[in-house]
Amino acid sequence: MFCRASLLLIALILPAASQDRKAALAEQLLTATKADRMADQMLQQISGVMQRQMEQQHLPPALKPKMDQMMQEMMSELRAMLDWKTLKGDYAKIYSDNFSEQELQAIVDFYKSPAGQVYVDKIPAIMAQAMQQQEQRIGPLIAHLQERIRKLADEPPPPQPNGPTTP
């Protein structure tokens, strides 16, 4: 009887200990990858993209102060939403949900290695270059889409029937 109770207790404790270990490894991974710094850089890149898109709108000068204010408010909201203290737990859970303990340990070991740290240090510049390249590719599509929207807005609305129709 004592043996069965001990085995049951061990069976209940081991998964919790494994989850705690995975959560700790996920936290180590976030630290090793300097995820907080990358989140800040991502916000800066998003801000830059939004600013450039606003500049491409060629708004009347009278609207510029209002648009600048709106941009500041949007960025403030975005910063609050994407605050690292808020995101850290979410990211740790996502990593621990998607990787086994052994996988997390191997990933952490890589990122703590000299090659992993070089990767961590260089990836923000690489991602910024990739984002800039994609922005250049998407720019003409956005301009074309905006032109189509303007034309659609200039079209007269379709005539409405005078009354309800009966089948």
C-alpha angles and dihedrals in degrees: 000000000000090000093054092048090049092050091049091050091049091048090055096044100045098064091049091049090048091050090050090050091049091049090050091049090049089053090049089051092053090050094046092049092047087232092170090060092046091051090054091048090049089055091051091050092049089050091052093049092049091048092050091048091052091050090053091057092077092214121187111271091244090064095049097087091049092047091048089052091048091050091052091050092047092049091049090053091045091051090051092049094046098040109146093229087060096042099044095077092045092051093046090052092048091052094046091047093051104038132054120235090257092050092049091050092051092047092048090049090053095049091048090052121092091253091049092051091049088052092049091049095048102039096079091059090045091050091047090053091048092048091049091049092049091047089055091050094047095042096083091047091052091048090050091048092049090051091051090050091050091051091047091050090050093053116100113250116259115265113269120225114254095236144351115305123225121213 
